[in-house]
Amino acid sequence: MTAKHQEHRQPLAISWSHRARNDLLAIGEYIAADNPSAAAHWIERLITAVERASRLPFSGRIVPEYSDREELREMLVRNYRIVYRVGPHTLEVLTIFEGHRLFPPEVLSENND
């Protein structure tokens, strides 16, 4: 394992893009329409996954749609894809969406890339 890919001893700071925050809210609202307690559970589960990724940022797989971009990673949490970018000191959550969908290409341009 190269130094670039070694896991960090300290968790990376977590930065949520505007889109990722909106995604999280939309997921919560959608689930809450049927079951508010399930919505709270799911939001907590997604946030916990992001916190885990901040401790082991390269444990997520490379986003298949951008296999040439090692810094773009994702975690799968049941039927959701959490896509994030690993920086030197920050894990930037870019988007969260249903796993059957492809990565929305506009996400990278929204996040200055």
C-alpha positions in Angstrom: 0.0 0.0 0.0 1.4 3.4 -1.0 1.6 6.3 1.5 -1.2 8.0 -0.6 -3.5 5.1 0.2 -2.6 4.4 3.8 -5.6 4.9 6.0 -5.5 8.0 8.2 -4.9 7.7 11.9 -7.1 10.7 12.6 -10.5 11.0 11.0 -10.7 13.4 8.1 -12.9 16.4 8.6 -16.3 15.8 7.0 -17.6 18.4 4.6 -21.2 18.0 3.2 -21.8 19.6 -0.2 -25.1 21.5 -0.6 -26.3 18.7 -2.8 -25.5 16.0 -0.3 -27.3 17.9 2.5 -30.3 18.3 0.3 -30.1 14.6 -0.6 -30.1 13.6 3.0 -33.1 15.8 3.8 -35.0 14.5 0.8 -34.4 10.9 1.8 -35.5 11.6 5.3 -38.7 13.4 4.1 -39.5 10.6 1.7 -39.2 7.9 4.3 -40.9 10.0 7.0 -44.1 10.3 4.9 -44.7 6.6 5.7 -42.7 6.1 8.9 -41.0 9.0 10.8 -39.1 6.7 13.2 -37.7 4.7 10.2 -36.7 8.0 8.6 -34.7 9.0 11.7 -33.0 5.5 11.8 -32.0 5.8 8.1 -30.6 9.3 8.4 -28.6 8.2 11.4 -27.4 5.1 9.5 -26.2 7.2 6.5 -24.4 9.7 8.7 -22.7 6.9 10.7 -21.5 5.4 7.4 -20.0 8.8 6.5 -18.3 9.1 9.9 -16.8 5.6 9.4 -15.6 6.6 5.9 -13.8 9.6 7.5 -11.7 7.1 9.6 -11.1 4.7 6.7 -11.5 6.9 3.6 -10.0 4.5 1.0 -12.1 1.6 2.3 -14.9 2.7 0.0 -14.8 1.5 -3.6 -13.8 3.7 -6.5 -17.0 5.1 -8.2 -17.4 2.7 -11.2 -18.5 5.6 -13.5 -15.2 7.3 -12.8 -12.8 4.4 -12.4 -9.8 6.7 -13.3 -10.5 8.9 -10.3 -9.0 7.3 -7.2 -10.1 10.1 -4.9 -13.8 9.5 -5.8 -15.1 6.8 -3.5 -18.4 5.4 -2.5 -20.0 3.4 0.2 -23.2 1.3 -0.3 -25.7 1.4 2.5 -28.5 -0.9 1.6 -30.0 0.7 -1.5 -28.2 4.0 -1.2 -24.8 5.1 -2.7 -22.9 7.7 -0.6 -20.3 9.3 -3.0 -17.5 11.2 -1.5 -14.1 12.7 -2.5 -11.0 12.1 -0.4 -8.8 15.1 0.1 -5.6 15.5 2.1 -7.5 16.6 5.2 -11.2 16.4 4.3 -13.7 13.9 3.2 -16.3 15.7 1.1 -19.6 14.1 0.8 -20.8 14.9 -2.8 -24.2 13.1 -3.1 -26.4 10.3 -1.7 -28.7 8.6 -4.1 -30.5 5.3 -4.8 -28.1 2.6 -5.8 -30.0 1.6 -9.0 -29.2 5.0 -10.5 -26.0 6.1 -12.2 -23.8 8.7 -10.7 -25.2 12.1 -11.8 -22.4 13.7 -13.9 -23.3 17.3 -12.9 -22.2 16.5 -9.3 -18.6 17.0 -10.2 -19.2 20.4 -11.9 -21.3 21.5 -8.9 -18.4 20.8 -6.7 -15.7 22.6 -8.6 -14.2 19.7 -10.4 
